[in-house]
Amino acid sequence: MKYGVQVGALFYPEYLKQEIERCLQLKNKIFEKVYGKPAADPDETFRWAMKYGEILKPHICDSIALLKDARKAGNESCWKGSSGR
């Protein structure tokens, strides 16, 4: 199971909030027990993500479509992908 949030979740605020809450269940234990730091507040983290997400949103795209279009246009590229595992 992954413990991160994908950038596309910024387009679905309720889903983003659920994902932040899910991830922080584990991450907060690590913050407190491993690093001796206070737990992150899910609501505060959500507000932060939404604020800075507005800056990122114009730059988020379907990368597969972008690469296919570039290839059709004759552009060459070299890239690496990850399955998130």
N, C-alpha and C positions, 0 to 999 in steps of 0.2 A: 504494500500500500504506500502511495506517495504522501508526503507531508509537505506539500507546497501548493501554491495557487497559480494557475495559469493566467497569463495576462488577459486573455479573452474574457475572463470572468468579470472584468470591469464593465462589460456591456450588459451584465445581468446582476444588478446590485443585490437582490435577495439571495441569489446563488453565491455571490462573492461573500456575503456576510456569513452564510452557512459554512463555506469553505474555510474562512478565517477562524471561526469558532472551532471547527473540527481540527484544524492544524494546531491551534494554540492549546488544545487539550494535552498534546504531547510536548510541544515546544516549551510551554510554560513549566512543565516538570523539569526539563533540561535547564532552562534559565535559572530556576531556583536551586535545584539539587546539584547540578554540575558546576554552574558558574556563580552561584550564590547571588544572583540578581533577582529583582522583583519580577513577578509575572506581568506579561503584557495584557492590557485590557482589550478584549475583543472589540468593544464599541469604539474605543479610541483608535485602534488599528484600522477598523473599517473606515472611519472618517478620514484618516490619513491616506488610506488607499484610494478613496474616492476623490480626494482633493488632488493628489498627484496623478491619479489616473486620468483626470481631465487633460493634463499636459500630454500624456502618452497616447491617448485614444486616436488622435489623427495619424499616428505612425503605426498603428496596429493594422495588419492586413492578413489576407489568406496567402501565406507564403508559397503554398503549392501553386496557386494560380499565378502569382507574381513570377515564379521561376519558369513556369510553362510559357507564359507570355514572352519572357525574356529569351527563352530558347527559340520560340517561333520567330522572333525578331532577329535571330542570328547572333545573339549575345552568348558568349561562353561564360560559364561560371564554375567555380569549385566550392563545394559546401559540405558541411557535415550536419547530420541530423541526430536527434536523440529521441528515444521513445519515452523518456521520463522515468525510466526504471532504475 
